[in-house]
């Protein structure tokens, strides 16, 4: 349709509106474009996962061993006090949080592979913002975490863990998993931007994974930790993700910190890490 007599060729429909309306449309378009770019990156990562489903099965081995071997042994020995909560019930949310951590913490190596294959340069010259590229990759780690959740739920149910299957708690678990995975995936991307080689990245990832896991409430309560470790646990995002999962996954679960604080810590941490990673992202190719 013509823009009307005297209108320049190729003029957009936006030009038909007054300046305040045009400004409002531009402001509205920015978040929409950001969401679209982020969703595109998530879709790309999900397509990779569909082409390699074996990865999900291999990653399922570790939570199975933790629940079936470690969980059963410690529950039988009653070596860790968890109050009125059976140890397997206490452990299952922690193992799900651990699975999320282990899936996400090595996510940054994909950026190094993409750089070596020339894919990263194509992303960087695209119109998409750096923040949308980082957030898209971070959220896609959450999709992998959801696959881990299905496996942990099945094992936990088979072991008699008192799980909650109401819609609202399940929705909260999904949000917590995506947020937690995104936090650690973004942290992983920052490491990849700094070290730039696969060998260094894998070494640092191995160093960080176990301290993050053990300095949390995943397998034992914070109350039985030494004072210094308690402070580290309270500064660890994994602690707050585990608290959410323990509250929502279990029937009658209660939060040690309060769900608003738990979600606020994860969301705030993610926003800070995305901003840092977006700034560092182009350095991978330098």
N, C-alpha and C positions, 0 to 999 in steps of 0.2 A: 504494500500500500504506500502511496506517495506521502511524503511528509508535508505536502501542501506547497502552494506556489511561493517561490522566494526562499524556501528552506534549503540549506546547503545539502549537497549529495551525501548520503551516509549519516545524516544527523539522527541521533537516537531519539527514542520516544521520551527519554528523560527531559529533553529540551522543551517539551510541551508544557512542563510544570514550572511553577514559580521557583525562585531560588531556594526558599526555605524547604520546599518539598524535595527539590533536588538534593539538598544537603542531607535531609533525613534519609532519602533513598541510598545515598552513598554510605552513610553510617550503618544502615541496615545491611548493605551488601558485604561489608568487611567481615562481620562474624559468620555470615552465611558462606562466603568463599573460604574462610578459614576452616569451617566445619566440613565443607565439601573436600578440600585438600586433605584434611586429616582422615576422612573416611576413605578416600582413594588409597592412601598409604596403608591403612588397615586392610583394605580389600586385597592389595598386592601381597601383603604378608600372609593373609589367610589362604590365598591361592597357593603359596609356597607350601603351606602346611598340608593342604589337600594332596599335593604331589608327593609328600613324604610322610604318610601317616605312621610309618614304623617308628618314627622319632617319639611319638606319644607313648607307644607301647614300651619302648626301652626306658623312658623316663618314669614309667609306672612301677618299675622294679623297686626303686628305693623306698617310696612310701609303703609298699607292701611289706618289705623287710622290717621297716621301723615299727609298723603296727603289729605284724604277726610274731616277730622275734623279740625286739626290744620291749614293745608294749606288754606282751604277755609275760615276759620274764620279770619285769619290774612290778607289774600288777600282782604277780604271784608272790614276789619277795616283799611287797609292801615297803619298798625302800624309800619312796618319795611321798611325803605327806601331802595329800590333796583335800583334806577335810572330809566332808560327806560325799564328795564327788569321786566315783570310781576312777582309777588311774587311766583306764582305756578311754573313758569319756573325756578326761582332762587332756589326754595325749592327742586324740584324733584331730581336733582343730589346730593344734600345734604342728602336726605333721602336714596338714593341708597348707598351712602358712609356710612351712619349710619347703614344700614342693614348689610353691609359688616363687620363693626366693631362688631356688636352684634353677628353675626354668628361666627366670629373668636376669640373673646376675651375669650370665654368659651371653646375653643377647647382643651386646655390643660388638662381638666378633663378626656378626653379620655385616656391620658397617665396613670393617676392614676388608672382608671378602668383596663387598660391593665396590669398594675403591679399587681393588686389584682387577676387577672385571670391567671397570669403566662405567658401572651403573651409577655410582655416586655422583659423578660429574653431571650426568643427565638430570639427576634430582636437583643439583645445586643451580643449574642454569634454567630450571623451570620457574614459572611465575609463583609457585607455592612458597609461602614464607618458611623460614628455617624452623620456626616454632611448630608449624603444622607438620613438617616432616618428622621432627623429633616426637611430638605427641602421638602422631599416627603409629610410629614404630613402638612407642611405649604402650599404647592401648592394645596393639596387636599381641603383645606379650600376655595381656589379660585373657585373650581368647585361648591361648595355650594353657593358662592357669585353670580355666573353666573345664578343660578336658581332664586335667589332673583332679579337679574337684569331683567329677563323676566317678572316677576310680576310687578315691578316698572314701566317698560316701558309700559306695558298694561294699568295700571291705569293712568299714566301720559298722554298717548295718548287719553284715554277716557275723561280726564279733559281738553283737548285742549292745552297741553303743546307743544311748537313748537320744536319737536324733530328732530334731524338729523339722517337719515337712510342710508347715503352713506356708502360704504364698509370701507373706510379708517377710518372715525371717529368711527365706530362700532368696528373695530379691536383695535383701541386705547383704547376704553372703556373696552374691554375684558382684555387687558394687565394691565390697571390701576386697575381693580377689582382684578385680580389675585395677583398683586404685593401688593395692600393694604391688602387684606385678608391674604396673606402670612406674612406680617409684624406683624399684630396683632395676628395671630395664633402662630408665633414664640415667641412673647412676652408672650403669654399665656403659652406656653410650659416652658419658663424660670420660670414663677411664679409657675407652677406645680412642677418643679424640686426643688424649694426652700421650698415650704410649705408642699408638700407630702401628704396632707390629703384633702379629698373632701370638708369638712366643711370649712376649712381655705381658700381653693381655691375659693369657691363660695363667701365667704365673701369679699375677696380681689377683685374678679372680679366685684362684685356689686359696690364696692367703686370706682374702676377705670373707669368703663364704662361711667357714666354720665359726670364726669369731662372731659374725652377725647372728648366726643360729644359736650358739651357746650363750651369748650375752642377750638373751631374750627369755620370755616366759613360755617358750614353745614346749619344753619337756619337763620343766619344774617351775614351781611358783617363785615369784620374785622375793617373797618373804624369807626364803631359806638361803638366799644368796649372800655372800659377803657384801659389806656396805659399798665398797668401790664398784663391785659388779652390779649392784642394784642401780647405781647412778648411770652406769653404761646402758643397762637395760631400759631405763626410762628415757634415754636419748635415742633409742633404737626404734625406727619405724616398724620393724617386725613385731615388736612387743604390742603395739597398738593394733596392728592387723590381727594378731593372734587373739587379743582381747575381744575384738569384734566377732571373730569367728566362734570363740568359746561362748559368747553371749547368745549368738543367733543360731548356731548349729545345734545346740543342746536344748532339750526341753527343760525349762526352768533355769536357763543359764543367766548368770548375772555378770555385770561388767565391773572390773576393778577400777577403771578410770572414768567411766561414763561414755556412752556411745557418741554423744556430740563431740567430746574432746578427741576420741579415737579418730573419728572421721575428719575432724579439723586438722589434726596432726598429719594424717596421710595426704589430705588435699593440699595443705600449705607446703608440705615437703615436695610434693609433685610439682607445684607451680614454680617453686624456687629452682628445682633441678632442671625443669624444662627451659627456664630462662637461661641458666648457665649452659646447658647443652646446646641450645640454639645459637648462643654466642660462639661456642667452640666448634660447632659442627663443620664449618668450612676448613678448619685446621687439619682435618683428617687427610686431605689431599695435598697438603703442603709438604 
